[in-house]
């Protein structure tokens, strides 16, 4: 919110535009700019000035508080912090109807792609009919229909910031994701195996212990590791544990976005066309090579913002 204030300097009165915003550590930063004449008060250049200064402040915060590396370089942090503020401004300037529309569109696309990665055969048109019109296409597997509806329900919690990285919320998401599909709710009782990844998942008797360790790791590092890097590692560790009988991939991708949204960043979508590259990146992470998955998700993050959120504004 831009406000104006008259300042008395050396006996002369000057009109300033002022803007305040919150940094990730909760501190409020205030910036001001001299308005040379009254008609400039709502000038586009002033709004752009404040936007630029806000981006610069978040970039400076990121440089100071997060470790840079070969993937999350200074240049990449610049781009990511710019995207974060652009995303915030997009939503801030939307009407309630526009926000609902773009989040509905995101939910439909995310739901289709995330379920398709796991082998759900419903098309994007089918998913749109189910979620927008409440129409079930003929001759479709009801389990697949339930999976679509359940993923949408979980995503609605996501955008209302009702998903936290806690054991309780993760089990709650699982209960939503597998509702009416015949899958047992809660941690797995028998071992499970991963298709396309040569990996032994955590045995059932160790799941609760390793999930608690993962959540403790997250809480310890959530303000120390750059948010997208943090979300990447959490996602890979969660998928390696594979704590549930079914629904691990869909839940893991929702949790990935929950971390991003909690930190103020836009969510991302992994397309089914990238399925092989996605699993290959997870497998590389399992073997101790993290950059491949970090690079993969970094690309999907930027692509989702540019090809989904930013392009939506273009056609308003």
C-alpha positions as a Python dict, from the first residue, in 0.01 Angstrom:
ca = {
    (1, 'X'): (0, 0, 0),
    (2, 'X'): (144, 337, -108),
    (3, 'X'): (66, 634, 115),
    (4, 'X'): (174, 998, 114),
    (5, 'X'): (331, 1209, 385),
    (6, 'X'): (441, 1571, 410),
    (7, 'X'): (791, 1617, 551),
    (8, 'X'): (923, 1946, 686),
    (9, 'X'): (1289, 1984, 585),
    (10, 'X'): (1478, 2306, 663),
    (11, 'X'): (1150, 2493, 691),
    (12, 'X'): (1018, 2371, 356),
    (13, 'X'): (738, 2119, 304),
    (14, 'X'): (788, 1825, 70),
    (15, 'X'): (543, 1555, -34),
    (16, 'X'): (673, 1198, -18),
    (17, 'X'): (521, 870, -125),
    (18, 'X'): (583, 591, 127),
    (19, 'X'): (558, 215, 106),
    (20, 'X'): (612, -50, 375),
    (21, 'X'): (662, -422, 333),
    (22, 'X'): (763, -720, 543),
    (23, 'X'): (1088, -912, 499),
    (24, 'X'): (1106, -1293, 554),
    (25, 'X'): (1231, -1243, 911),
    (26, 'X'): (918, -1045, 998),
    (27, 'X'): (1085, -705, 1006),
    (28, 'X'): (905, -414, 840),
    (29, 'X'): (1103, -208, 590),
    (30, 'X'): (980, 138, 490),
    (31, 'X'): (1091, 324, 179),
    (32, 'X'): (997, 669, 52),
    (33, 'X'): (1027, 875, -264),
    (34, 'X'): (992, 1249, -320),
    (35, 'X'): (687, 1350, -522),
    (36, 'X'): (784, 1653, -725),
    (37, 'X'): (429, 1755, -803),
    (38, 'X'): (78, 1651, -700),
    (39, 'X'): (-15, 1483, -1027),
    (40, 'X'): (279, 1244, -988),
    (41, 'X'): (124, 1096, -673),
    (42, 'X'): (-28, 801, -861),
    (43, 'X'): (236, 792, -1131),
    (44, 'X'): (322, 448, -1270),
    (45, 'X'): (691, 527, -1229),
    (46, 'X'): (650, 566, -853),
    (47, 'X'): (479, 227, -824),
    (48, 'X'): (754, 70, -1034),
    (49, 'X'): (1015, 236, -814),
    (50, 'X'): (865, 83, -500),
    (51, 'X'): (833, -257, -668),
    (52, 'X'): (1199, -245, -773),
    (53, 'X'): (1310, -142, -424),
    (54, 'X'): (1104, -422, -268),
    (55, 'X'): (1265, -677, -501),
    (56, 'X'): (1611, -540, -422),
    (57, 'X'): (1546, -563, -47),
    (58, 'X'): (1439, -928, -74),
    (59, 'X'): (1739, -1005, -294),
    (60, 'X'): (1971, -845, -38),
    (61, 'X'): (1805, -1048, 238),
    (62, 'X'): (1852, -1371, 39),
    (63, 'X'): (2220, -1296, -30),
    (64, 'X'): (2283, -1229, 338),
    (65, 'X'): (2087, -1518, 489),
    (66, 'X'): (2119, -1810, 246),
    (67, 'X'): (2424, -1994, 122),
    (68, 'X'): (2484, -1973, -253),
    (69, 'X'): (2610, -2270, -455),
    (70, 'X'): (2651, -2393, -813),
    (71, 'X'): (2272, -2417, -864),
    (72, 'X'): (2142, -2139, -640),
    (73, 'X'): (2385, -1877, -763),
    (74, 'X'): (2356, -1504, -701),
    (75, 'X'): (2200, -1465, -1045),
    (76, 'X'): (1942, -1737, -976),
    (77, 'X'): (1856, -1589, -635),
    (78, 'X'): (1801, -1255, -809),
    (79, 'X'): (1555, -1416, -1049),
    (80, 'X'): (1376, -1619, -782),
    (81, 'X'): (1329, -1324, -548),
    (82, 'X'): (1197, -1117, -837),
    (83, 'X'): (946, -1393, -917),
    (84, 'X'): (835, -1404, -552),
    (85, 'X'): (755, -1033, -544),
    (86, 'X'): (595, -1038, -891),
    (87, 'X'): (370, -1325, -780),
    (88, 'X'): (270, -1133, -467),
    (89, 'X'): (190, -823, -673),
    (90, 'X'): (-14, -1025, -924),
    (91, 'X'): (-239, -1165, -650),
    (92, 'X'): (-256, -831, -469),
    (93, 'X'): (-388, -656, -779),
    (94, 'X'): (-641, -925, -872),
    (95, 'X'): (-1009, -911, -784),
    (96, 'X'): (-1149, -1195, -571),
    (97, 'X'): (-1306, -1339, -885),
    (98, 'X'): (-974, -1332, -1073),
    (99, 'X'): (-791, -1496, -780),
    (100, 'X'): (-1051, -1773, -768),
    (101, 'X'): (-1026, -1822, -1143),
    (102, 'X'): (-647, -1848, -1154),
    (103, 'X'): (-634, -2081, -851),
    (104, 'X'): (-906, -2298, -1006),
    (105, 'X'): (-704, -2316, -1329),
    (106, 'X'): (-389, -2402, -1136),
    (107, 'X'): (-568, -2671, -935),
    (108, 'X'): (-709, -2834, -1249),
    (109, 'X'): (-370, -2835, -1421),
    (110, 'X'): (-178, -2949, -1114),
    (111, 'X'): (-434, -3223, -1040),
    (112, 'X'): (-426, -3355, -1395),
    (113, 'X'): (-47, -3353, -1425),
    (114, 'X'): (26, -3489, -1075),
    (115, 'X'): (-219, -3779, -1116),
    (116, 'X'): (-102, -3850, -1472),
    (117, 'X'): (255, -3891, -1343),
    (118, 'X'): (123, -4174, -1125),
    (119, 'X'): (-57, -4341, -1418),
    (120, 'X'): (-408, -4192, -1395),
    (121, 'X'): (-553, -4223, -1746),
    (122, 'X'): (-805, -3935, -1731),
    (123, 'X'): (-738, -3656, -1981),
    (124, 'X'): (-720, -3285, -1902),
    (125, 'X'): (-1067, -3251, -2057),
    (126, 'X'): (-1195, -3528, -1826),
    (127, 'X'): (-1041, -3359, -1522),
    (128, 'X'): (-1192, -3022, -1619),
    (129, 'X'): (-1538, -3179, -1656),
    (130, 'X'): (-1510, -3347, -1317),
    (131, 'X'): (-1380, -3045, -1127),
    (132, 'X'): (-1559, -2760, -1306),
    (133, 'X'): (-1889, -2919, -1410),
    (134, 'X'): (-1911, -3206, -1161),
    (135, 'X'): (-1970, -3436, -1459),
    (136, 'X'): (-1815, -3783, -1459),
    (137, 'X'): (-1720, -3890, -1814),
    (138, 'X'): (-1871, -4220, -1924),
    (139, 'X'): (-1684, -4552, -1895),
    (140, 'X'): (-1414, -4416, -1664),
    (141, 'X'): (-1259, -4593, -1367),
    (142, 'X'): (-1430, -4454, -1056),
    (143, 'X'): (-1111, -4489, -854),
    (144, 'X'): (-939, -4250, -1097),
    (145, 'X'): (-1232, -4008, -1064),
    (146, 'X'): (-1202, -4017, -683),
    (147, 'X'): (-826, -3957, -710),
    (148, 'X'): (-894, -3641, -912),
    (149, 'X'): (-1155, -3509, -669),
    (150, 'X'): (-935, -3590, -370),
    (151, 'X'): (-631, -3412, -512),
    (152, 'X'): (-844, -3103, -574),
    (153, 'X'): (-968, -3111, -213),
    (154, 'X'): (-610, -3129, -83),
    (155, 'X'): (-506, -2839, -309),
    (156, 'X'): (-785, -2622, -171),
    (157, 'X'): (-634, -2664, 176),
    (158, 'X'): (-298, -2574, 25),
    (159, 'X'): (-409, -2234, -102),
    (160, 'X'): (-577, -2147, 227),
    (161, 'X'): (-244, -2215, 403),
    (162, 'X'): (-401, -2497, 602),
    (163, 'X'): (-124, -2746, 530),
    (164, 'X'): (174, -2734, 762),
    (165, 'X'): (479, -2958, 762),
    (166, 'X'): (375, -3171, 1056),
    (167, 'X'): (303, -3540, 1107),
    (168, 'X'): (-63, -3462, 1179),
    (169, 'X'): (-115, -3261, 859),
    (170, 'X'): (72, -3509, 641),
    (171, 'X'): (-145, -3798, 761),
    (172, 'X'): (-451, -3574, 714),
    (173, 'X'): (-353, -3507, 351),
    (174, 'X'): (-313, -3881, 299),
    (175, 'X'): (-663, -3944, 435),
    (176, 'X'): (-797, -3692, 180),
    (177, 'X'): (-589, -3819, -114),
    (178, 'X'): (-694, -4186, -77),
    (179, 'X'): (-1055, -4130, 32),
    (180, 'X'): (-1298, -4379, -134),
    (181, 'X'): (-1014, -4552, -322),
    (182, 'X'): (-982, -4859, -97),
    (183, 'X'): (-635, -4763, 29),
    (184, 'X'): (-566, -4794, 401),
    (185, 'X'): (-526, -4457, 569),
    (186, 'X'): (-205, -4400, 764),
    (187, 'X'): (150, -4527, 743),
    (188, 'X'): (215, -4841, 541),
    (189, 'X'): (189, -5183, 703),
    (190, 'X'): (381, -5373, 436),
    (191, 'X'): (691, -5274, 232),
    (192, 'X'): (642, -5089, -96),
    (193, 'X'): (863, -5052, -402),
    (194, 'X'): (925, -4772, -649),
    (195, 'X'): (870, -4806, -1021),
    (196, 'X'): (1155, -4663, -1233),
    (197, 'X'): (1381, -4615, -928),
    (198, 'X'): (1626, -4872, -795),
    (199, 'X'): (1567, -4795, -429),
    (200, 'X'): (1459, -4972, -113),
    (201, 'X'): (1207, -4752, 67),
    (202, 'X'): (1192, -4725, 445),
    (203, 'X'): (1052, -5046, 603),
    (204, 'X'): (712, -5002, 776),
    (205, 'X'): (849, -5042, 1129),
    (206, 'X'): (1085, -4745, 1078),
    (207, 'X'): (850, -4505, 899),
    (208, 'X'): (726, -4308, 1200),
    (209, 'X'): (1080, -4262, 1333),
    (210, 'X'): (1214, -4144, 995),
    (211, 'X'): (916, -3915, 934),
    (212, 'X'): (971, -3752, 1272),
    (213, 'X'): (1340, -3710, 1186),
    (214, 'X'): (1245, -3553, 851),
    (215, 'X'): (1008, -3303, 1016),
    (216, 'X'): (1271, -3221, 1279),
    (217, 'X'): (1522, -3162, 999),
    (218, 'X'): (1275, -2932, 826),
    (219, 'X'): (1203, -2729, 1141),
    (220, 'X'): (1576, -2695, 1210),
    (221, 'X'): (1656, -2576, 857),
    (222, 'X'): (1345, -2391, 739),
    (223, 'X'): (1504, -2051, 802),
    (224, 'X'): (1860, -2154, 709),
    (225, 'X'): (1825, -2312, 364),
    (226, 'X'): (1694, -2121, 62),
    (227, 'X'): (1320, -2207, 31),
    (228, 'X'): (1325, -2377, -310),
    (229, 'X'): (1635, -2576, -215),
    (230, 'X'): (1469, -2664, 118),
    (231, 'X'): (1149, -2778, -59),
    (232, 'X'): (1354, -2984, -305),
    (233, 'X'): (1541, -3173, -35),
    (234, 'X'): (1230, -3226, 175),
    (235, 'X'): (1047, -3365, -128),
    (236, 'X'): (1328, -3607, -214),
    (237, 'X'): (1363, -3728, 145),
    (238, 'X'): (987, -3778, 174),
    (239, 'X'): (972, -3977, -151),
    (240, 'X'): (1265, -4190, -35),
    (241, 'X'): (1079, -4281, 286),
    (242, 'X'): (757, -4345, 88),
    (243, 'X'): (558, -4361, 413),
    (244, 'X'): (218, -4464, 276),
    (245, 'X'): (78, -4762, 90),
    (246, 'X'): (-28, -4533, -196),
    (247, 'X'): (-43, -4162, -277),
    (248, 'X'): (318, -4077, -186),
    (249, 'X'): (399, -3895, -510),
    (250, 'X'): (84, -3683, -508),
    (251, 'X'): (128, -3599, -139),
    (252, 'X'): (498, -3522, -185),
    (253, 'X'): (426, -3272, -463),
    (254, 'X'): (158, -3102, -252),
    (255, 'X'): (401, -3074, 40),
    (256, 'X'): (665, -2929, -192),
    (257, 'X'): (420, -2653, -288),
    (258, 'X'): (310, -2607, 74),
    (259, 'X'): (669, -2514, 164),
    (260, 'X'): (693, -2269, -127),
    (261, 'X'): (359, -2103, -52),
    (262, 'X'): (435, -2073, 320),
    (263, 'X'): (752, -1883, 227),
    (264, 'X'): (564, -1656, -16),
    (265, 'X'): (674, -1819, -344),
    (266, 'X'): (439, -1941, -618),
    (267, 'X'): (369, -2314, -649),
    (268, 'X'): (504, -2527, -932),
    (269, 'X'): (371, -2797, -1163),
    (270, 'X'): (564, -3101, -1284),
    (271, 'X'): (418, -3207, -1619),
    (272, 'X'): (363, -3572, -1708),
    (273, 'X'): (585, -3514, -2014),
    (274, 'X'): (874, -3465, -1768),
    (275, 'X'): (797, -3789, -1581),
    (276, 'X'): (1113, -3975, -1684),
    (277, 'X'): (1339, -3676, -1612),
    (278, 'X'): (1164, -3627, -1277),
    (279, 'X'): (1215, -3987, -1162),
    (280, 'X'): (1571, -3982, -1292),
    (281, 'X'): (1641, -3668, -1086),
    (282, 'X'): (1493, -3828, -774),
    (283, 'X'): (1705, -4137, -831),
    (284, 'X'): (2019, -3924, -864),
    (285, 'X'): (1930, -3757, -533),
    (286, 'X'): (1892, -4099, -370),
    (287, 'X'): (2248, -4178, -480),
    (288, 'X'): (2382, -3859, -324),
    (289, 'X'): (2381, -3630, -630),
    (290, 'X'): (2147, -3343, -536),
    (291, 'X'): (2210, -3085, -814),
    (292, 'X'): (2015, -3277, -1079),
    (293, 'X'): (1687, -3256, -887),
    (294, 'X'): (1758, -2897, -776),
    (295, 'X'): (1816, -2796, -1138),
    (296, 'X'): (1504, -2984, -1250),
    (297, 'X'): (1272, -2821, -994),
    (298, 'X'): (1432, -2479, -1046),
    (299, 'X'): (1340, -2504, -1413),
    (300, 'X'): (982, -2618, -1334),
    (301, 'X'): (941, -2336, -1083),
    (302, 'X'): (1037, -2067, -1333),
    (303, 'X'): (844, -2230, -1617),
    (304, 'X'): (524, -2258, -1409),
    (305, 'X'): (541, -1891, -1313),
    (306, 'X'): (613, -1768, -1665),
    (307, 'X'): (379, -2001, -1854),
    (308, 'X'): (94, -2003, -1605),
    (309, 'X'): (75, -1707, -1366),
    (310, 'X'): (251, -1444, -1575),
    (311, 'X'): (75, -1536, -1899),
    (312, 'X'): (-262, -1519, -1721),
    (313, 'X'): (-200, -1150, -1651),
    (314, 'X'): (-109, -1092, -2015),
    (315, 'X'): (-453, -1204, -2134),
    (316, 'X'): (-663, -1021, -1873),
}
